[in-house]
């Protein structure tokens, strides 16, 4: 009999990738804010449930009683987190507290996604045991969500990742999609040279999550791409792989963008522990982009 997995935020980029990766091996139930799922429900179920609504979640959970909870729900707009702090905290922290309260009922294994934005970006890339020091409200909320779970006595896995990219059905724009759209317009645009991290293909993150479930590993793991580079380098590689001129992309620096939230500059994550302990093997960036190119050509 297949083990039950509850995936929150299932209509997002990561949620969709998790469904497609796990649905053959597990009994998947997905929840999200929307009335209906973005993906066809072939081999899995969908329910419109908000993780911040305690009573609604409690009733639903009691009937489902999953073996695993994968929390892909998050308020990730870094600048809006500075403006809508209450909403940010409600989703990123209070929602996680609700999931923890549910998991206590049956000792469900919780897999929760966090970010390299829990660090200050002075000395990245970071390993799992380095001390967090968030410099924006988004990072503070994600660190608080980690701490909420790490104090519990049910099985918990914190997965830190960064610069998640890929394609999906009706997904929010990520850096890759933004760059590709700009390139398709054939008009010059600028990208920062002073923000460093390792971009993470969403399918690789989903596969890493599958390894955690299969091995029932707990603790903190960094699951990110294998190469640390700045955003301009990433954007120009996208241009080359998709057949556009890298010269369309000019240089700028973070300070010129007037963003509301400060950004960690030298961020990113070391993935050595995940490679050794989990067998995590993310695709090289060039190979990942070639994969996305084929996927777009096949599916639009």
C-alpha positions in Angstrom: 0.0 0.0 0.0 1.3 3.4 -1.0 2.3 5.8 1.8 0.3 9.0 2.1 1.9 12.3 1.2 0.2 15.7 1.8 1.7 18.5 -0.4 0.9 22.1 0.5 1.2 24.9 -2.1 0.6 22.3 -4.7 -0.3 24.7 -7.5 3.1 26.5 -7.3 6.2 25.7 -9.4 7.6 23.4 -6.7 4.3 21.8 -5.8 3.6 20.8 -9.4 7.1 19.3 -9.7 6.6 17.3 -6.5 3.3 15.9 -7.8 4.8 14.8 -11.1 7.8 13.3 -9.3 6.1 11.5 -6.5 2.6 10.4 -7.7 3.7 7.0 -9.0 5.3 6.0 -5.8 3.1 7.7 -3.2 -0.6 8.4 -2.6 -0.6 12.2 -3.1 -3.1 14.7 -1.8 -2.4 18.3 -2.6 -3.8 21.5 -1.1 -3.7 25.1 -2.2 -5.6 28.4 -2.1 -7.2 28.0 -5.5 -10.6 26.4 -6.0 -9.2 23.9 -8.5 -5.8 22.4 -9.3 -3.6 23.7 -12.1 -2.5 20.2 -13.1 -4.8 17.3 -14.1 -5.7 15.2 -11.1 -4.6 11.9 -12.7 -3.3 9.7 -9.9 -3.6 12.3 -7.1 -6.3 14.4 -5.3 -6.7 18.1 -4.8 -8.5 20.1 -2.0 -8.8 23.9 -1.6 -7.4 24.3 1.9 -5.5 27.3 3.4 -2.8 26.3 5.9 -3.4 29.4 7.9 -7.0 28.4 8.6 -6.5 26.2 11.7 -10.0 24.7 12.0 -10.4 23.9 8.3 -7.0 22.3 8.2 -7.6 20.3 11.4 -10.8 18.8 10.1 -9.2 17.9 6.8 -6.1 16.5 8.3 -8.0 14.2 10.7 -9.6 12.4 7.8 -6.4 12.2 5.7 -3.7 11.4 8.4 -0.7 11.4 6.0 2.6 9.7 6.6 4.5 12.8 5.2 3.7 16.5 5.0 5.7 18.4 2.3 5.3 22.1 2.9 5.8 23.9 -0.4 3.5 26.8 0.6 5.3 30.1 1.2 5.0 33.8 0.8 8.2 34.3 -1.3 7.9 37.9 -2.7 10.9 39.3 -0.8 10.0 43.0 -1.3 6.3 42.5 -0.5 7.3 40.7 2.7 8.7 44.1 3.9 5.3 45.7 3.2 2.9 42.9 4.2 4.7 41.7 7.2 1.6 40.4 8.9 0.6 38.3 5.9 4.2 37.1 5.5 4.3 35.9 9.1 0.9 34.4 8.9 1.8 32.2 5.9 5.5 31.5 6.6 5.4 31.0 10.3 1.8 30.6 11.6 0.9 28.3 8.7 3.9 26.1 9.7 2.9 26.1 13.3 -0.5 24.8 12.2 1.2 22.0 10.2 3.3 21.2 13.2 0.2 20.9 15.3 -1.3 18.5 12.8 1.9 16.4 12.5 2.0 15.9 16.3 -1.3 13.9 16.0 0.3 11.0 14.2 4.1 11.7 14.2 4.0 12.6 10.5 7.4 13.3 8.9 7.4 17.0 7.9 9.6 18.2 5.0 9.8 22.0 4.9 11.5 24.3 2.4 13.7 27.2 3.5 16.2 29.5 1.8 19.7 30.9 1.6 18.1 34.2 2.6 18.4 33.1 6.2 22.0 34.2 5.8 23.4 37.7 5.5 25.3 37.0 2.2 28.7 38.2 3.5 30.5 34.9 3.0 28.5 32.4 0.9 28.0 29.8 -0.2 26.8 28.4 3.2 26.9 24.9 4.7 24.1 23.5 6.8 25.9 24.2 10.1 26.7 27.9 9.6 25.0 30.4 11.8 22.0 32.2 10.2 21.7 36.0 10.2 18.8 37.2 8.0 18.9 40.8 6.7 15.3 41.0 5.4 11.9 40.1 6.7 11.4 37.2 4.4 14.6 35.6 5.6 13.5 36.3 9.2 10.2 34.6 8.7 11.8 31.5 7.0 14.3 31.2 9.9 11.4 31.4 12.4 9.6 28.6 10.5 12.8 26.4 10.6 13.0 27.0 14.4 9.3 26.2 14.8 9.9 22.7 13.4 13.3 21.9 14.7 12.1 22.0 18.3 9.4 19.4 17.6 9.8 15.6 18.4 8.3 14.3 15.2 10.5 13.6 12.2 11.5 16.9 10.5 13.6 17.7 7.4 14.5 21.3 6.6 15.4 21.7 2.9 17.3 24.9 2.1 17.4 25.9 -1.5 17.9 29.1 -3.6 16.9 30.7 -7.0 14.4 28.1 -7.9 13.6 28.1 -11.6 11.7 26.1 -14.1 8.3 26.0 -16.0 4.9 25.0 -15.0 1.2 25.6 -15.5 0.2 29.2 -14.6 3.2 29.5 -12.2 4.5 32.9 -10.9 7.4 34.4 -12.8 10.8 33.2 -11.6 14.2 34.6 -12.7 14.6 32.2 -15.6 11.1 33.0 -17.0 11.7 36.7 -16.5 15.0 36.6 -18.4 13.5 34.4 -21.2 10.6 36.8 -21.6 12.9 39.8 -21.8 15.1 38.0 -24.4 12.0 37.2 -26.5 11.2 40.9 -26.6 14.6 41.5 -28.3 15.1 44.7 -26.3 18.2 45.4 -24.1 17.8 45.0 -20.3 20.1 44.9 -17.3 20.9 42.2 -14.7 22.9 42.6 -11.5 26.5 41.4 -11.3 26.8 41.4 -7.5 24.3 38.8 -6.4 25.7 35.3 -6.2 23.9 32.0 -5.6 23.4 28.6 -7.2 20.3 28.4 -9.3 18.2 25.3 -8.6 16.1 23.5 -11.3 12.8 22.6 -9.7 12.8 19.0 -11.0 16.2 18.5 -9.2 14.7 19.8 -6.0 11.8 17.5 -6.3 14.1 14.5 -7.0 16.1 15.5 -3.9 12.9 15.5 -1.9 12.1 12.1 -3.2 15.4 10.8 -1.9 14.6 12.3 1.6 11.3 10.4 1.6 12.7 7.2 0.4 15.5 7.2 3.0 13.4 8.9 5.7 16.3 11.3 6.3 15.9 14.0 9.0 17.8 17.2 9.8 18.9 20.1 7.6 20.0 19.6 4.0 21.0 22.1 1.3 19.4 21.1 -2.1 20.5 23.5 -4.8 22.2 23.6 -8.1 25.9 22.6 -8.5 27.3 26.0 -9.7 27.5 29.3 -7.9 27.5 32.3 -10.2 26.1 35.8 -10.3 22.7 36.7 -11.9 24.3 38.3 -15.0 26.2 35.1 -15.7 23.1 33.0 -15.3 21.1 35.3 -17.6 23.7 35.3 -20.3 23.9 31.5 -20.1 20.1 31.4 -20.6 20.5 33.6 -23.7 23.2 31.4 -25.2 21.3 28.1 -24.7 18.0 29.6 -26.1 19.7 31.1 -29.1 19.7 34.8 -28.2 22.5 37.3 -28.1 24.0 37.7 -24.6 24.8 41.2 -25.6 21.2 42.1 -25.0 21.9 41.8 -21.3 23.7 44.7 -19.7 25.3 45.0 -16.3 24.0 46.8 -13.2 24.4 46.5 -9.5 21.9 45.8 -6.7 22.0 49.4 -5.3 20.6 50.8 -8.6 17.4 48.7 -8.3 16.0 50.5 -5.3 14.5 47.3 -3.9 12.6 47.5 -0.7 14.3 44.5 0.9 18.1 44.2 1.2 19.5 41.2 -0.6 22.3 38.9 0.6 25.0 39.5 -2.0 27.3 36.5 -1.6 24.7 33.8 -1.0 24.2 30.3 -2.2 24.5 26.9 -0.5 27.0 24.1 -0.3 25.5 20.8 -1.3 28.3 18.4 -0.3 26.2 16.9 2.6 23.3 16.1 0.3 25.5 14.6 -2.4 27.1 12.2 0.2 24.2 11.4 2.5 21.3 11.4 0.0 22.9 10.7 -3.3 21.7 14.0 -4.5 23.0 14.7 -8.1 21.6 17.9 -9.6 22.2 18.6 -13.3 24.9 21.1 -14.4 23.3 24.4 -15.2 23.9 24.2 -18.9 22.4 20.7 -19.0 19.4 21.9 -17.0 18.8 24.8 -19.4 19.0 22.4 -22.4 16.4 20.2 -20.7 14.1 23.2 -20.2 14.6 24.2 -23.8 13.4 20.8 -25.0 10.5 20.8 -22.6 9.3 24.2 -23.8 9.6 23.1 -27.5 7.6 20.0 -26.7 4.9 21.5 -24.5 4.9 25.2 -25.2 
